[in-house]
């Protein structure tokens, strides 16, 4: 099991926080999530394929941020 001090763990947490904050406020994205935002339409289309019964606007924002990071 990985430690909470693992730099990769910390990076994932930071990415999630930044992505969730951007989604909540729709402000200018920070450089750390720029690649995710740049590909958001492609990422969301993948989510739609694998979760056809769940429209993007109905998915909880926390869950959506996690899915976007995973893809």
PDB file of N, CA, C and O in Angstrom:
ATOM      1  N   UNK A   1       0.840  -1.182   0.000  1.00  0.00           N
ATOM      2  CA  UNK A   1       0.000   0.000   0.000  1.00  0.00           C
ATOM      3  C   UNK A   1       0.883   1.242   0.000  1.00  0.00           C
ATOM      4  O   UNK A   1       1.881   1.313   0.717  1.00  0.00           O
ATOM      5  N   UNK A   2       0.505   2.203  -0.802  1.00  0.00           N
ATOM      6  CA  UNK A   2       1.284   3.429  -0.911  1.00  0.00           C
ATOM      7  C   UNK A   2       1.041   4.327   0.291  1.00  0.00           C
ATOM      8  O   UNK A   2      -0.041   4.335   0.877  1.00  0.00           O
ATOM      9  N   UNK A   3       2.051   5.064   0.637  1.00  0.00           N
ATOM     10  CA  UNK A   3       1.974   6.002   1.748  1.00  0.00           C
ATOM     11  C   UNK A   3       1.296   7.291   1.297  1.00  0.00           C
ATOM     12  O   UNK A   3       1.351   7.655   0.122  1.00  0.00           O
ATOM     13  N   UNK A   4       0.662   7.971   2.236  1.00  0.00           N
ATOM     14  CA  UNK A   4       0.061   9.267   1.928  1.00  0.00           C
ATOM     15  C   UNK A   4       1.127  10.310   1.630  1.00  0.00           C
ATOM     16  O   UNK A   4       0.827  11.392   1.126  1.00  0.00           O
ATOM     17  N   UNK A   5       2.365   9.982   1.944  1.00  0.00           N
ATOM     18  CA  UNK A   5       3.463  10.894   1.670  1.00  0.00           C
ATOM     19  C   UNK A   5       4.053  10.674   0.277  1.00  0.00           C
ATOM     20  O   UNK A   5       4.926  11.425  -0.159  1.00  0.00           O
ATOM     21  N   UNK A   6       3.578   9.653  -0.411  1.00  0.00           N
ATOM     22  CA  UNK A   6       4.043   9.360  -1.761  1.00  0.00           C
ATOM     23  C   UNK A   6       3.783  10.581  -2.652  1.00  0.00           C
ATOM     24  O   UNK A   6       2.657  11.078  -2.684  1.00  0.00           O
ATOM     25  N   UNK A   7       4.780  11.071  -3.366  1.00  0.00           N
ATOM     26  CA  UNK A   7       4.599  12.263  -4.199  1.00  0.00           C
ATOM     27  C   UNK A   7       3.516  12.094  -5.269  1.00  0.00           C
ATOM     28  O   UNK A   7       2.849  13.062  -5.634  1.00  0.00           O
ATOM     29  N   UNK A   8       3.341  10.871  -5.771  1.00  0.00           N
ATOM     30  CA  UNK A   8       2.284  10.645  -6.769  1.00  0.00           C
ATOM     31  C   UNK A   8       0.907  10.808  -6.145  1.00  0.00           C
ATOM     32  O   UNK A   8      -0.006  11.343  -6.774  1.00  0.00           O
ATOM     33  N   UNK A   9       0.760  10.351  -4.914  1.00  0.00           N
ATOM     34  CA  UNK A   9      -0.504  10.496  -4.194  1.00  0.00           C
ATOM     35  C   UNK A   9      -0.818  11.981  -3.985  1.00  0.00           C
ATOM     36  O   UNK A   9      -1.938  12.432  -4.223  1.00  0.00           O
ATOM     37  N   UNK A  10       0.169  12.711  -3.547  1.00  0.00           N
ATOM     38  CA  UNK A  10      -0.010  14.153  -3.332  1.00  0.00           C
ATOM     39  C   UNK A  10      -0.355  14.868  -4.638  1.00  0.00           C
ATOM     40  O   UNK A  10      -1.192  15.770  -4.654  1.00  0.00           O
ATOM     41  N   UNK A  11       0.289  14.466  -5.727  1.00  0.00           N
ATOM     42  CA  UNK A  11       0.036  15.080  -7.038  1.00  0.00           C
ATOM     43  C   UNK A  11      -1.399  14.824  -7.485  1.00  0.00           C
ATOM     44  O   UNK A  11      -2.060  15.731  -7.992  1.00  0.00           O
ATOM     45  N   UNK A  12      -1.892  13.587  -7.299  1.00  0.00           N
ATOM     46  CA  UNK A  12      -3.274  13.271  -7.673  1.00  0.00           C
ATOM     47  C   UNK A  12      -4.261  14.093  -6.860  1.00  0.00           C
ATOM     48  O   UNK A  12      -5.257  14.580  -7.394  1.00  0.00           O
ATOM     49  N   UNK A  13      -3.991  14.247  -5.582  1.00  0.00           N
ATOM     50  CA  UNK A  13      -4.869  15.058  -4.732  1.00  0.00           C
ATOM     51  C   UNK A  13      -4.881  16.500  -5.222  1.00  0.00           C
ATOM     52  O   UNK A  13      -5.940  17.117  -5.330  1.00  0.00           O
ATOM     53  N   UNK A  14      -3.705  17.030  -5.515  1.00  0.00           N
ATOM     54  CA  UNK A  14      -3.609  18.412  -5.986  1.00  0.00           C
ATOM     55  C   UNK A  14      -4.326  18.593  -7.324  1.00  0.00           C
ATOM     56  O   UNK A  14      -5.039  19.578  -7.516  1.00  0.00           O
ATOM     57  N   UNK A  15      -4.143  17.654  -8.246  1.00  0.00           N
ATOM     58  CA  UNK A  15      -4.838  17.711  -9.531  1.00  0.00           C
ATOM     59  C   UNK A  15      -6.349  17.688  -9.341  1.00  0.00           C
ATOM     60  O   UNK A  15      -7.071  18.464  -9.966  1.00  0.00           O
ATOM     61  N   UNK A  16      -6.820  16.799  -8.481  1.00  0.00           N
ATOM     62  CA  UNK A  16      -8.253  16.725  -8.216  1.00  0.00           C
ATOM     63  C   UNK A  16      -8.773  18.046  -7.660  1.00  0.00           C
ATOM     64  O   UNK A  16      -9.802  18.544  -8.117  1.00  0.00           O
ATOM     65  N   UNK A  17      -8.085  18.613  -6.690  1.00  0.00           N
ATOM     66  CA  UNK A  17      -8.518  19.869  -6.080  1.00  0.00           C
ATOM     67  C   UNK A  17      -8.580  20.992  -7.111  1.00  0.00           C
ATOM     68  O   UNK A  17      -9.535  21.768  -7.129  1.00  0.00           O
ATOM     69  N   UNK A  18      -7.579  21.078  -7.958  1.00  0.00           N
ATOM     70  CA  UNK A  18      -7.556  22.133  -8.976  1.00  0.00           C
ATOM     71  C   UNK A  18      -8.655  21.929 -10.016  1.00  0.00           C
ATOM     72  O   UNK A  18      -9.307  22.889 -10.427  1.00  0.00           O
ATOM     73  N   UNK A  19      -8.861  20.691 -10.440  1.00  0.00           N
ATOM     74  CA  UNK A  19      -9.900  20.403 -11.423  1.00  0.00           C
ATOM     75  C   UNK A  19     -11.283  20.672 -10.849  1.00  0.00           C
ATOM     76  O   UNK A  19     -12.133  21.253 -11.524  1.00  0.00           O
ATOM     77  N   UNK A  20     -11.514  20.259  -9.617  1.00  0.00           N
ATOM     78  CA  UNK A  20     -12.806  20.502  -8.980  1.00  0.00           C
ATOM     79  C   UNK A  20     -13.047  21.999  -8.804  1.00  0.00           C
ATOM     80  O   UNK A  20     -14.157  22.478  -9.035  1.00  0.00           O
ATOM     81  N   UNK A  21     -12.025  22.734  -8.402  1.00  0.00           N
ATOM     82  CA  UNK A  21     -12.160  24.187  -8.230  1.00  0.00           C
ATOM     83  C   UNK A  21     -12.476  24.852  -9.566  1.00  0.00           C
ATOM     84  O   UNK A  21     -13.332  25.734  -9.635  1.00  0.00           O
ATOM     85  N   UNK A  22     -11.794  24.433 -10.616  1.00  0.00           N
ATOM     86  CA  UNK A  22     -12.071  24.997 -11.944  1.00  0.00           C
ATOM     87  C   UNK A  22     -13.508  24.708 -12.358  1.00  0.00           C
ATOM     88  O   UNK A  22     -14.198  25.590 -12.870  1.00  0.00           O
ATOM     89  N   UNK A  23     -13.957  23.489 -12.142  1.00  0.00           N
ATOM     90  CA  UNK A  23     -15.317  23.093 -12.509  1.00  0.00           C
ATOM     91  C   UNK A  23     -16.351  23.896 -11.730  1.00  0.00           C
ATOM     92  O   UNK A  23     -17.402  24.241 -12.270  1.00  0.00           O
ATOM     93  N   UNK A  24     -16.068  24.192 -10.487  1.00  0.00           N
ATOM     94  CA  UNK A  24     -17.014  24.912  -9.634  1.00  0.00           C
ATOM     95  C   UNK A  24     -17.130  26.382 -10.016  1.00  0.00           C
ATOM     96  O   UNK A  24     -18.226  26.944 -10.004  1.00  0.00           O
ATOM     97  N   UNK A  25     -16.010  27.002 -10.353  1.00  0.00           N
ATOM     98  CA  UNK A  25     -15.988  28.451 -10.574  1.00  0.00           C
ATOM     99  C   UNK A  25     -15.887  28.810 -12.056  1.00  0.00           C
ATOM    100  O   UNK A  25     -16.261  29.916 -12.447  1.00  0.00           O
ATOM    101  N   UNK A  26     -15.392  27.902 -12.877  1.00  0.00           N
ATOM    102  CA  UNK A  26     -15.148  28.136 -14.303  1.00  0.00           C
ATOM    103  C   UNK A  26     -14.212  29.322 -14.516  1.00  0.00           C
ATOM    104  O   UNK A  26     -14.390  30.123 -15.433  1.00  0.00           O
ATOM    105  N   UNK A  27     -13.222  29.410 -13.654  1.00  0.00           N
ATOM    106  CA  UNK A  27     -12.221  30.464 -13.784  1.00  0.00           C
ATOM    107  C   UNK A  27     -11.136  30.013 -14.763  1.00  0.00           C
ATOM    108  O   UNK A  27     -11.205  28.917 -15.319  1.00  0.00           O
ATOM    109  N   UNK A  28     -10.159  30.850 -14.961  1.00  0.00           N
ATOM    110  CA  UNK A  28      -9.032  30.489 -15.809  1.00  0.00           C
ATOM    111  C   UNK A  28      -8.300  29.310 -15.177  1.00  0.00           C
ATOM    112  O   UNK A  28      -7.891  29.383 -14.018  1.00  0.00           O
ATOM    113  N   UNK A  29      -8.132  28.219 -15.932  1.00  0.00           N
ATOM    114  CA  UNK A  29      -7.483  27.043 -15.335  1.00  0.00           C
ATOM    115  C   UNK A  29      -6.007  27.286 -15.051  1.00  0.00           C
ATOM    116  O   UNK A  29      -5.323  27.995 -15.788  1.00  0.00           O
ATOM    117  N   UNK A  30      -5.542  26.695 -13.988  1.00  0.00           N
ATOM    118  CA  UNK A  30      -4.121  26.769 -13.665  1.00  0.00           C
ATOM    119  C   UNK A  30      -3.359  25.850 -14.615  1.00  0.00           C
ATOM    120  O   UNK A  30      -3.922  24.882 -15.129  1.00  0.00           O
ATOM    121  N   UNK A  31      -2.090  26.146 -14.850  1.00  0.00           N
ATOM    122  CA  UNK A  31      -1.307  25.342 -15.804  1.00  0.00           C
ATOM    123  C   UNK A  31      -1.286  23.843 -15.494  1.00  0.00           C
ATOM    124  O   UNK A  31      -1.172  23.026 -16.408  1.00  0.00           O
ATOM    125  N   UNK A  32      -1.394  23.482 -14.239  1.00  0.00           N
ATOM    126  CA  UNK A  32      -1.319  22.071 -13.851  1.00  0.00           C
ATOM    127  C   UNK A  32      -2.458  21.237 -14.452  1.00  0.00           C
ATOM    128  O   UNK A  32      -2.291  20.035 -14.663  1.00  0.00           O
ATOM    129  N   UNK A  33      -3.604  21.853 -14.728  1.00  0.00           N
ATOM    130  CA  UNK A  33      -4.735  21.107 -15.297  1.00  0.00           C
ATOM    131  C   UNK A  33      -5.029  21.517 -16.738  1.00  0.00           C
ATOM    132  O   UNK A  33      -6.058  21.137 -17.297  1.00  0.00           O
ATOM    133  N   UNK A  34      -4.140  22.278 -17.328  1.00  0.00           N
ATOM    134  CA  UNK A  34      -4.368  22.779 -18.686  1.00  0.00           C
ATOM    135  C   UNK A  34      -4.601  21.646 -19.689  1.00  0.00           C
ATOM    136  O   UNK A  34      -5.493  21.755 -20.531  1.00  0.00           O
ATOM    137  N   UNK A  35      -3.830  20.575 -19.619  1.00  0.00           N
ATOM    138  CA  UNK A  35      -3.994  19.460 -20.565  1.00  0.00           C
ATOM    139  C   UNK A  35      -5.346  18.770 -20.407  1.00  0.00           C
ATOM    140  O   UNK A  35      -5.949  18.340 -21.390  1.00  0.00           O
ATOM    141  N   UNK A  36      -5.812  18.668 -19.185  1.00  0.00           N
ATOM    142  CA  UNK A  36      -7.128  18.056 -18.950  1.00  0.00           C
ATOM    143  C   UNK A  36      -8.215  18.932 -19.558  1.00  0.00           C
ATOM    144  O   UNK A  36      -9.109  18.436 -20.244  1.00  0.00           O
ATOM    145  N   UNK A  37      -8.138  20.234 -19.304  1.00  0.00           N
ATOM    146  CA  UNK A  37      -9.145  21.168 -19.815  1.00  0.00           C
ATOM    147  C   UNK A  37      -9.110  21.206 -21.342  1.00  0.00           C
ATOM    148  O   UNK A  37     -10.154  21.280 -21.990  1.00  0.00           O
ATOM    149  N   UNK A  38      -7.915  21.154 -21.906  1.00  0.00           N
ATOM    150  CA  UNK A  38      -7.755  21.187 -23.360  1.00  0.00           C
ATOM    151  C   UNK A  38      -8.463  19.996 -24.016  1.00  0.00           C
ATOM    152  O   UNK A  38      -8.962  20.110 -25.135  1.00  0.00           O
ATOM    153  N   UNK A  39      -8.504  18.873 -23.331  1.00  0.00           N
ATOM    154  CA  UNK A  39      -9.104  17.650 -23.877  1.00  0.00           C
ATOM    155  C   UNK A  39     -10.435  17.292 -23.230  1.00  0.00           C
ATOM    156  O   UNK A  39     -10.877  16.146 -23.317  1.00  0.00           O
ATOM    157  N   UNK A  40     -11.071  18.249 -22.591  1.00  0.00           N
ATOM    158  CA  UNK A  40     -12.280  17.958 -21.806  1.00  0.00           C
ATOM    159  C   UNK A  40     -13.408  17.372 -22.664  1.00  0.00           C
ATOM    160  O   UNK A  40     -14.143  16.500 -22.200  1.00  0.00           O
ATOM    161  N   UNK A  41     -13.551  17.841 -23.907  1.00  0.00           N
ATOM    162  CA  UNK A  41     -14.618  17.307 -24.758  1.00  0.00           C
ATOM    163  C   UNK A  41     -14.374  15.841 -25.101  1.00  0.00           C
ATOM    164  O   UNK A  41     -15.309  15.041 -25.105  1.00  0.00           O
ATOM    165  N   UNK A  42     -13.132  15.486 -25.388  1.00  0.00           N
ATOM    166  CA  UNK A  42     -12.796  14.086 -25.675  1.00  0.00           C
ATOM    167  C   UNK A  42     -12.972  13.219 -24.431  1.00  0.00           C
ATOM    168  O   UNK A  42     -13.467  12.095 -24.516  1.00  0.00           O
ATOM    169  N   UNK A  43     -12.571  13.737 -23.300  1.00  0.00           N
ATOM    170  CA  UNK A  43     -12.715  12.999 -22.041  1.00  0.00           C
ATOM    171  C   UNK A  43     -14.189  12.768 -21.738  1.00  0.00           C
ATOM    172  O   UNK A  43     -14.592  11.659 -21.388  1.00  0.00           O
ATOM    173  N   UNK A  44     -14.996  13.828 -21.874  1.00  0.00           N
ATOM    174  CA  UNK A  44     -16.431  13.701 -21.602  1.00  0.00           C
ATOM    175  C   UNK A  44     -17.115  12.753 -22.581  1.00  0.00           C
ATOM    176  O   UNK A  44     -18.050  12.046 -22.204  1.00  0.00           O
ATOM    177  N   UNK A  45     -16.662  12.729 -23.829  1.00  0.00           N
ATOM    178  CA  UNK A  45     -17.271  11.789 -24.778  1.00  0.00           C
ATOM    179  C   UNK A  45     -16.960  10.343 -24.386  1.00  0.00           C
ATOM    180  O   UNK A  45     -17.792   9.458 -24.589  1.00  0.00           O
ATOM    181  N   UNK A  46     -15.779  10.096 -23.831  1.00  0.00           N
ATOM    182  CA  UNK A  46     -15.450   8.759 -23.326  1.00  0.00           C
ATOM    183  C   UNK A  46     -16.340   8.397 -22.137  1.00  0.00           C
ATOM    184  O   UNK A  46     -16.808   7.264 -22.026  1.00  0.00           O
ATOM    185  N   UNK A  47     -16.567   9.355 -21.260  1.00  0.00           N
ATOM    186  CA  UNK A  47     -17.442   9.112 -20.106  1.00  0.00           C
ATOM    187  C   UNK A  47     -18.848   8.775 -20.596  1.00  0.00           C
ATOM    188  O   UNK A  47     -19.489   7.870 -20.062  1.00  0.00           O
ATOM    189  N   UNK A  48     -19.332   9.497 -21.608  1.00  0.00           N
ATOM    190  CA  UNK A  48     -20.667   9.238 -22.159  1.00  0.00           C
ATOM    191  C   UNK A  48     -20.767   7.829 -22.739  1.00  0.00           C
ATOM    192  O   UNK A  48     -21.807   7.180 -22.623  1.00  0.00           O
ATOM    193  N   UNK A  49     -19.698   7.360 -23.358  1.00  0.00           N
ATOM    194  CA  UNK A  49     -19.697   6.008 -23.938  1.00  0.00           C
ATOM    195  C   UNK A  49     -19.818   4.944 -22.846  1.00  0.00           C
ATOM    196  O   UNK A  49     -20.571   3.981 -22.989  1.00  0.00           O
ATOM    197  N   UNK A  50     -19.077   5.125 -21.763  1.00  0.00           N
ATOM    198  CA  UNK A  50     -19.038   4.102 -20.717  1.00  0.00           C
ATOM    199  C   UNK A  50     -20.099   4.278 -19.637  1.00  0.00           C
ATOM    200  O   UNK A  50     -20.291   3.392 -18.804  1.00  0.00           O
ATOM    201  N   UNK A  51     -20.785   5.412 -19.647  1.00  0.00           N
ATOM    202  CA  UNK A  51     -21.880   5.641 -18.695  1.00  0.00           C
ATOM    203  C   UNK A  51     -23.064   6.244 -19.452  1.00  0.00           C
ATOM    204  O   UNK A  51     -23.452   7.382 -19.186  1.00  0.00           O
ATOM    205  N   UNK A  52     -23.641   5.491 -20.392  1.00  0.00           N
ATOM    206  CA  UNK A  52     -24.681   6.057 -21.258  1.00  0.00           C
ATOM    207  C   UNK A  52     -25.959   6.480 -20.531  1.00  0.00           C
ATOM    208  O   UNK A  52     -26.704   7.324 -21.030  1.00  0.00           O
ATOM    209  N   UNK A  53     -26.213   5.906 -19.371  1.00  0.00           N
ATOM    210  CA  UNK A  53     -27.437   6.255 -18.636  1.00  0.00           C
ATOM    211  C   UNK A  53     -27.243   7.471 -17.734  1.00  0.00           C
ATOM    212  O   UNK A  53     -28.180   7.910 -17.067  1.00  0.00           O
ATOM    213  N   UNK A  54     -26.027   8.012 -17.716  1.00  0.00           N
ATOM    214  CA  UNK A  54     -25.712   9.149 -16.853  1.00  0.00           C
ATOM    215  C   UNK A  54     -25.254  10.335 -17.695  1.00  0.00           C
ATOM    216  O   UNK A  54     -24.092  10.387 -18.098  1.00  0.00           O
ATOM    217  N   UNK A  55     -26.145  11.288 -17.967  1.00  0.00           N
ATOM    218  CA  UNK A  55     -25.710  12.491 -18.682  1.00  0.00           C
ATOM    219  C   UNK A  55     -24.654  13.237 -17.857  1.00  0.00           C
ATOM    220  O   UNK A  55     -24.704  13.238 -16.627  1.00  0.00           O
ATOM    221  N   UNK A  56     -23.716  13.858 -18.535  1.00  0.00           N
ATOM    222  CA  UNK A  56     -22.617  14.559 -17.866  1.00  0.00           C
ATOM    223  C   UNK A  56     -23.142  15.564 -16.845  1.00  0.00           C
ATOM    224  O   UNK A  56     -22.584  15.688 -15.755  1.00  0.00           O
ATOM    225  N   UNK A  57     -24.200  16.275 -17.185  1.00  0.00           N
ATOM    226  CA  UNK A  57     -24.716  17.304 -16.264  1.00  0.00           C
ATOM    227  C   UNK A  57     -25.420  16.715 -15.041  1.00  0.00           C
ATOM    228  O   UNK A  57     -25.744  17.450 -14.108  1.00  0.00           O
ATOM    229  N   UNK A  58     -25.659  15.415 -15.030  1.00  0.00           N
ATOM    230  CA  UNK A  58     -26.299  14.764 -13.880  1.00  0.00           C
ATOM    231  C   UNK A  58     -25.300  14.050 -12.972  1.00  0.00           C
ATOM    232  O   UNK A  58     -25.654  13.609 -11.879  1.00  0.00           O
ATOM    233  N   UNK A  59     -24.051  13.937 -13.426  1.00  0.00           N
ATOM    234  CA  UNK A  59     -23.024  13.275 -12.619  1.00  0.00           C
ATOM    235  C   UNK A  59     -22.538  14.251 -11.552  1.00  0.00           C
ATOM    236  O   UNK A  59     -22.257  15.414 -11.841  1.00  0.00           O
ATOM    237  N   UNK A  60     -22.444  13.773 -10.336  1.00  0.00           N
ATOM    238  CA  UNK A  60     -21.945  14.576  -9.223  1.00  0.00           C
ATOM    239  C   UNK A  60     -20.591  15.171  -9.593  1.00  0.00           C
ATOM    240  O   UNK A  60     -19.757  14.481 -10.180  1.00  0.00           O
ATOM    241  N   UNK A  61     -20.360  16.430  -9.260  1.00  0.00           N
ATOM    242  CA  UNK A  61     -19.130  17.140  -9.651  1.00  0.00           C
ATOM    243  C   UNK A  61     -17.867  16.481  -9.097  1.00  0.00           C
ATOM    244  O   UNK A  61     -16.832  16.475  -9.764  1.00  0.00           O
ATOM    245  N   UNK A  62     -17.940  15.935  -7.903  1.00  0.00           N
ATOM    246  CA  UNK A  62     -16.779  15.230  -7.344  1.00  0.00           C
ATOM    247  C   UNK A  62     -16.496  13.988  -8.185  1.00  0.00           C
ATOM    248  O   UNK A  62     -15.356  13.745  -8.579  1.00  0.00           O
ATOM    249  N   UNK A  63     -17.537  13.207  -8.456  1.00  0.00           N
ATOM    250  CA  UNK A  63     -17.376  11.996  -9.264  1.00  0.00           C
ATOM    251  C   UNK A  63     -16.880  12.326 -10.669  1.00  0.00           C
ATOM    252  O   UNK A  63     -16.029  11.624 -11.214  1.00  0.00           O
ATOM    253  N   UNK A  64     -17.414  13.393 -11.251  1.00  0.00           N
ATOM    254  CA  UNK A  64     -17.006  13.790 -12.592  1.00  0.00           C
ATOM    255  C   UNK A  64     -15.531  14.185 -12.629  1.00  0.00           C
ATOM    256  O   UNK A  64     -14.816  13.838 -13.569  1.00  0.00           O
ATOM    257  N   UNK A  65     -15.087  14.895 -11.628  1.00  0.00           N
ATOM    258  CA  UNK A  65     -13.665  15.273 -11.565  1.00  0.00           C
ATOM    259  C   UNK A  65     -12.777  14.034 -11.453  1.00  0.00           C
ATOM    260  O   UNK A  65     -11.721  13.960 -12.081  1.00  0.00           O
ATOM    261  N   UNK A  66     -13.206  13.075 -10.659  1.00  0.00           N
ATOM    262  CA  UNK A  66     -12.438  11.831 -10.515  1.00  0.00           C
ATOM    263  C   UNK A  66     -12.403  11.071 -11.840  1.00  0.00           C
ATOM    264  O   UNK A  66     -11.352  10.571 -12.243  1.00  0.00           O
ATOM    265  N   UNK A  67     -13.540  10.984 -12.511  1.00  0.00           N
ATOM    266  CA  UNK A  67     -13.586  10.299 -13.805  1.00  0.00           C
ATOM    267  C   UNK A  67     -12.695  10.993 -14.829  1.00  0.00           C
ATOM    268  O   UNK A  67     -11.979  10.336 -15.585  1.00  0.00           O
ATOM    269  N   UNK A  68     -12.741  12.309 -14.851  1.00  0.00           N
ATOM    270  CA  UNK A  68     -11.909  13.058 -15.800  1.00  0.00           C
ATOM    271  C   UNK A  68     -10.428  12.834 -15.538  1.00  0.00           C
ATOM    272  O   UNK A  68      -9.641  12.735 -16.479  1.00  0.00           O
ATOM    273  N   UNK A  69     -10.047  12.755 -14.294  1.00  0.00           N
ATOM    274  CA  UNK A  69      -8.643  12.474 -13.972  1.00  0.00           C
ATOM    275  C   UNK A  69      -8.260  11.053 -14.377  1.00  0.00           C
ATOM    276  O   UNK A  69      -7.142  10.808 -14.832  1.00  0.00           O
ATOM    277  N   UNK A  70      -9.186  10.132 -14.209  1.00  0.00           N
ATOM    278  CA  UNK A  70      -8.898   8.730 -14.506  1.00  0.00           C
ATOM    279  C   UNK A  70      -8.700   8.492 -16.002  1.00  0.00           C
ATOM    280  O   UNK A  70      -7.899   7.650 -16.409  1.00  0.00           O
ATOM    281  N   UNK A  71      -9.433   9.238 -16.802  1.00  0.00           N
ATOM    282  CA  UNK A  71      -9.337   9.059 -18.260  1.00  0.00           C
ATOM    283  C   UNK A  71      -8.184   9.874 -18.772  1.00  0.00           C
ATOM    284  O   UNK A  71      -7.915   9.876 -19.974  1.00  0.00           O
TER     285      UNK A  71
END
